[in-house]
Amino acid sequence: MSSPEVVVHPDTDTTASDAADRLITALAAAQAARGAASVVLTGGGVGIAMLREVASSPRRDTVDWGAVEVFWGDERFVPAGDAERNDAQAREALLDALPLDPARVHPMPPSDAPEEAGGGDPDLAADVYAKTLSSAAARLGGDAIPAFDVLLAGCGPEGHVLSVFPDSPAVHATAAGVVAVRDCPKPPPTRVSLTLAAARHAREVWLVATGEGKAEVIARAHAGAAETDVPIAGLRGTERTLWLLDEAAAGDLT
């Protein structure tokens, strides 16, 4: 696994703008190398701000969006279209403006999906999404989990990433897969998430984080904290791990 490269920006806006520019470059490069590209999206304030920056970028169309596969690292287990859902926020910020192939966009099942599609039970939703990933791996490389080109992630002030929280059942899951998450310490309490082991199948993993509330856990992760205590410490890419931070979030780094 790769060690983190840290890039520090003055503020949230420049962090989101730089992350967007880097994402466009990375997806275009993946397509040049392999004919297609894949990205795992995240939610959160700076994550969605980054997608808005992609939407408004003059370089946006250097990517063949019809050949991009889109996944999510975690999702709130609420009904389709709910404003809490990461996929709903991503569609509003960027995806609805792109000429994507609907067959290559893979949201996690909502709570009101038919039972056979993962609705009603987060464990069933996790199983359905695991099958989606396994099918995609046949096209993108990988075994049960695709070799994603870029996995985007934010973090919480306690160090959670995706919906993997400190000292939770999900952080102790060692298999590369998808898990149901219950009793989250922040609402909504029920979610579906990739495990850290699944996230580590990505070629590049980018942590995009801003704000002084993240500074302590980012410094602890950088200093080698256990992933069970600070889950972002276990987030690594096979080829590259990139931390895109603002000065506030990087404030405790030495």
C-alpha positions in Angstrom: 0.0 0.0 0.0 1.1 3.5 -0.8 2.0 6.2 1.8 0.0 9.4 1.9 1.1 12.4 -0.2 -0.1 15.5 1.4 -1.1 18.6 -0.6 -2.2 21.7 1.5 -4.4 24.5 0.1 -5.4 27.8 1.6 -9.1 27.1 2.0 -12.1 24.9 1.2 -12.8 26.5 -2.2 -9.2 25.9 -3.5 -9.2 22.4 -2.1 -12.4 21.6 -4.0 -11.2 23.2 -7.2 -7.9 21.4 -7.2 -9.5 18.1 -6.4 -11.9 18.6 -9.3 -9.1 19.5 -11.7 -7.1 16.5 -10.6 -10.1 14.2 -11.0 -10.6 15.3 -14.6 -6.9 14.7 -15.3 -6.9 11.2 -13.6 -10.1 10.0 -15.4 -8.8 11.2 -18.8 -5.4 9.5 -18.2 -7.1 6.2 -17.2 -9.2 6.3 -20.4 -6.0 6.9 -22.4 -4.3 4.0 -20.8 -7.2 1.5 -20.6 -10.1 2.8 -22.7 -12.4 3.4 -19.7 -12.2 4.9 -16.2 -13.9 4.3 -12.9 -14.5 6.5 -9.9 -15.9 6.0 -6.4 -17.8 9.1 -5.2 -18.2 10.4 -1.7 -20.6 12.9 -0.1 -20.1 15.6 2.4 -19.7 19.3 2.0 -16.3 19.4 0.3 -17.0 16.2 -1.7 -20.1 17.7 -3.3 -18.4 21.1 -3.8 -15.7 19.3 -5.7 -18.3 17.7 -8.0 -19.8 21.2 -8.6 -16.3 22.3 -9.6 -16.1 19.5 -12.1 -19.4 20.5 -13.6 -18.3 24.1 -14.2 -14.7 23.2 -15.3 -13.8 24.3 -18.9 -11.8 21.0 -19.0 -14.8 18.8 -18.2 -15.2 17.4 -21.7 -11.7 16.1 -21.9 -13.2 13.1 -20.2 -15.4 10.7 -22.3 -18.1 10.5 -19.6 -20.0 7.8 -21.5 -17.1 5.5 -20.7 -16.8 6.3 -17.0 -18.1 3.8 -14.4 -19.5 5.5 -11.3 -19.7 3.9 -7.9 -20.2 5.1 -4.3 -18.2 4.3 -1.2 -21.1 4.5 1.2 -24.7 5.5 1.3 -27.4 6.4 3.7 -30.1 3.7 3.8 -33.0 6.0 3.1 -35.6 6.1 0.2 -34.5 6.9 -3.4 -34.3 10.6 -4.1 -34.0 11.5 -0.4 -31.8 14.6 0.0 -29.7 12.7 2.6 -28.5 10.2 -0.1 -25.0 10.7 -1.5 -26.2 9.7 -4.9 -29.0 12.3 -4.9 -26.6 15.0 -4.0 -24.1 13.9 -6.6 -26.7 13.8 -9.4 -27.8 17.4 -8.5 -24.2 18.7 -8.3 -22.8 16.9 -11.4 -24.1 13.7 -12.8 -27.3 15.0 -14.2 -25.3 17.4 -16.4 -23.1 14.6 -17.9 -23.7 12.3 -20.8 -23.2 9.2 -18.6 -24.2 5.7 -19.7 -26.9 4.8 -17.1 -25.7 1.2 -17.2 -22.4 2.4 -15.9 -23.8 4.3 -12.9 -24.1 2.1 -9.8 -25.8 3.7 -6.8 -26.2 1.6 -3.7 -29.8 0.3 -3.2 -32.2 2.7 -1.4 -34.4 1.5 1.5 -37.5 1.5 -0.7 -36.2 -0.6 -3.5 -37.9 -3.9 -4.3 -36.7 -6.7 -2.1 -34.9 -8.4 -4.9 -33.0 -5.2 -5.5 -31.9 -4.8 -1.9 -34.7 -2.7 -0.4 -36.0 -3.1 3.1 -32.9 -4.6 4.7 -29.4 -3.0 4.8 -27.7 -6.5 4.9 -29.6 -7.4 1.7 -28.6 -4.1 0.1 -25.0 -4.8 1.0 -25.2 -8.2 -0.6 -26.8 -6.8 -3.8 -24.1 -4.1 -4.1 -21.3 -6.7 -3.6 -22.7 -8.6 -6.6 -22.7 -5.3 -8.6 -19.1 -4.8 -7.7 -18.2 -8.4 -8.6 -19.8 -8.0 -12.0 -18.0 -4.7 -12.6 -14.7 -6.3 -11.6 -14.9 -8.6 -14.7 -14.8 -5.4 -16.9 -12.5 -3.2 -14.8 -10.0 -5.7 -13.5 -10.0 -7.2 -10.0 -11.6 -10.2 -8.4 -14.7 -9.5 -6.2 -13.8 -5.8 -6.0 -12.9 -3.7 -9.1 -9.5 -2.0 -9.3 -11.1 1.4 -9.2 -9.1 4.2 -10.8 -9.9 6.8 -8.1 -11.7 6.4 -4.8 -12.8 9.7 -3.2 -13.4 10.0 0.5 -13.9 12.5 3.2 -13.6 12.1 6.9 -15.4 13.0 10.1 -13.9 14.7 13.2 -13.6 11.4 14.9 -11.8 9.8 12.0 -14.5 7.9 10.3 -14.3 7.4 6.5 -16.9 6.0 4.2 -19.4 4.8 6.9 -16.7 3.0 8.8 -16.5 4.5 12.3 -13.9 3.9 15.1 -14.2 0.7 17.0 -17.3 -0.4 15.1 -18.2 -3.8 13.5 -17.4 -2.3 10.1 -13.8 -1.2 11.0 -13.1 -4.8 12.3 -14.4 -6.3 9.0 -11.3 -7.8 7.3 -12.9 -9.0 4.1 -12.9 -6.8 1.0 -16.7 -6.3 0.6 -19.8 -4.3 1.4 -21.4 -4.2 4.9 -24.5 -2.9 6.5 -23.8 -0.3 9.2 -26.3 0.2 12.0 -26.4 2.6 15.0 -24.1 5.2 13.4 -23.1 7.9 15.9 -24.4 10.5 13.4 -27.7 10.5 11.5 -29.1 8.7 9.6 -28.1 5.7 11.7 -28.4 3.0 9.1 -26.1 2.9 6.1 -24.3 0.6 3.6 -20.5 0.9 3.1 -17.5 -0.5 1.5 -15.1 -2.0 4.0 -11.6 -0.5 4.3 -10.2 -3.6 2.6 -12.5 -3.0 -0.4 -11.4 0.6 -0.6 -7.8 -0.5 -0.7 -8.4 -2.2 -4.1 -8.5 1.3 -5.7 -5.4 2.3 -7.7 -5.6 5.8 -6.2 -7.3 6.8 -3.0 -7.9 10.5 -2.3 -8.9 11.9 1.1 -10.4 15.4 0.5 -10.9 17.1 3.9 -11.2 20.7 5.2 -11.7 22.4 8.5 -9.9 22.6 11.8 -12.3 20.0 13.2 -10.5 17.3 11.2 -7.0 18.4 12.1 -6.4 16.2 15.2 -7.5 12.9 13.6 -5.6 13.7 10.4 -2.5 14.2 12.4 -3.1 11.0 14.3 -3.6 9.0 11.1 -0.5 10.5 9.6 1.5 9.5 12.7 0.4 5.9 12.3 -2.7 5.4 14.4 -4.5 2.1 14.2 -7.3 2.0 11.7 -9.6 0.6 14.4 -9.1 3.9 16.3 -8.8 6.3 13.3 -10.3 4.6 10.3 -8.8 7.0 7.8 -5.4 5.6 8.8 -6.4 2.4 6.9 -7.4 4.1 3.7 -4.7 3.5 1.1 -4.5 3.0 -2.7 -2.5 0.3 -4.4 -0.6 2.9 -6.4 -1.2 6.3 -4.7 -2.7 7.7 -1.6 -3.4 11.5 -1.8 -4.5 13.8 0.9 -6.0 17.1 -0.3 -6.4 19.3 2.7 -6.9 22.9 3.5 -4.6 24.7 6.0 -7.0 24.2 8.8 -7.3 20.5 8.4 -3.5 20.2 8.0 -2.9 22.4 11.0 -1.7 19.7 13.4 0.6 18.0 10.9 4.3 18.3 11.6 
